[in-house]
């Protein structure tokens, strides 16, 4: 048995965050989602943390979207292409750290 005093508790408390790009408009309940910071209406990163789904914009604004369920997220999620040790590194690597604010990729 290991000594809990020596355990790195941060590794146990960190939730797994799954991310999937969503280049199109999010039209939930007939209402188009727009970014509260920059008014973008497409090119999102959907983040799943436990049972909640968050939306992140290229300007780095992020919010919990209660109308997006984990089941809906799972429909679009595939096997991970890459893993990061730090959330900030992942956001930079995916282009959702604010540097590309105002940029929308054509799909």
C-alpha positions in Angstrom: 0.0 0.0 0.0 1.3 3.5 -0.8 1.5 6.3 1.6 -1.3 8.9 0.7 1.0 11.6 2.0 3.4 10.9 -0.9 0.7 10.8 -3.6 0.4 13.4 -6.2 -3.3 14.3 -5.7 -3.3 16.7 -8.7 -3.2 13.7 -11.0 -6.3 12.2 -9.4 -8.3 15.5 -9.4 -7.6 16.5 -13.0 -10.6 15.6 -15.2 -10.0 14.3 -18.7 -11.0 17.0 -21.3 -12.1 15.8 -24.7 -12.1 18.3 -27.6 -13.7 18.2 -31.0 -13.7 21.0 -33.6 -17.0 22.1 -34.9 -16.5 24.3 -38.0 -20.2 25.0 -38.6 -22.9 27.1 -37.0 -24.3 25.7 -33.8 -28.1 26.0 -34.0 -29.5 24.8 -30.7 -33.3 24.9 -30.3 -33.5 27.1 -33.5 -31.2 29.8 -32.0 -27.7 30.3 -33.5 -25.0 30.3 -30.9 -22.8 33.4 -31.0 -19.7 34.2 -29.0 -20.4 36.7 -26.2 -17.0 38.3 -26.7 -16.5 38.7 -30.5 -19.9 37.7 -32.0 -18.5 34.8 -34.0 -21.1 32.3 -35.1 -19.1 29.3 -36.3 -15.7 27.5 -36.0 -16.0 26.3 -32.4 -14.1 23.9 -30.2 -16.4 21.7 -28.2 -15.0 20.5 -24.9 -16.4 17.7 -22.8 -15.5 17.7 -19.1 -17.2 14.9 -17.2 -21.0 15.3 -18.1 -20.8 18.9 -19.2 -20.1 20.3 -22.7 -18.4 23.7 -23.1 -18.0 25.8 -26.3 -14.7 27.7 -27.0 -14.2 30.4 -29.6 -11.0 31.3 -31.4 -10.9 34.4 -29.3 -10.5 32.1 -26.2 -14.0 32.9 -24.8 -15.4 29.8 -23.3 -18.7 29.0 -21.7 -20.8 26.0 -20.5 -23.6 25.3 -23.0 -26.3 23.4 -21.2 -28.2 22.7 -24.4 -25.3 20.5 -25.6 -25.4 17.1 -24.0 -22.6 14.6 -23.6 -24.5 12.3 -26.0 -24.5 14.9 -28.7 -20.8 15.4 -28.1 -20.1 11.7 -28.4 -21.8 11.6 -31.8 -19.0 13.9 -33.2 -16.1 12.6 -31.1 -13.6 10.1 -32.7 -10.4 8.6 -31.3 -8.0 11.3 -30.1 -5.4 12.4 -32.6 -3.2 14.0 -30.0 -2.9 14.3 -26.2 -1.5 17.2 -24.2 -0.3 17.4 -20.6 -1.5 20.9 -20.1 -4.8 22.6 -21.1 -3.1 25.8 -22.2 -0.8 23.9 -24.5 -3.7 22.1 -26.0 -5.6 25.4 -26.7 -2.5 26.9 -28.3 -1.9 23.8 -30.4 -5.5 23.8 -31.6 -5.6 27.5 -32.3 -8.2 28.4 -29.6 -5.9 30.4 -27.3 -7.0 33.8 -28.6 -4.2 34.4 -31.1 -6.4 33.6 -34.0 -9.4 35.8 -32.8 -11.5 36.8 -35.7 -10.2 34.0 -37.9 -12.7 31.5 -39.3 -11.5 28.5 -41.3 -13.5 27.6 -44.4 -14.4 23.9 -44.4 
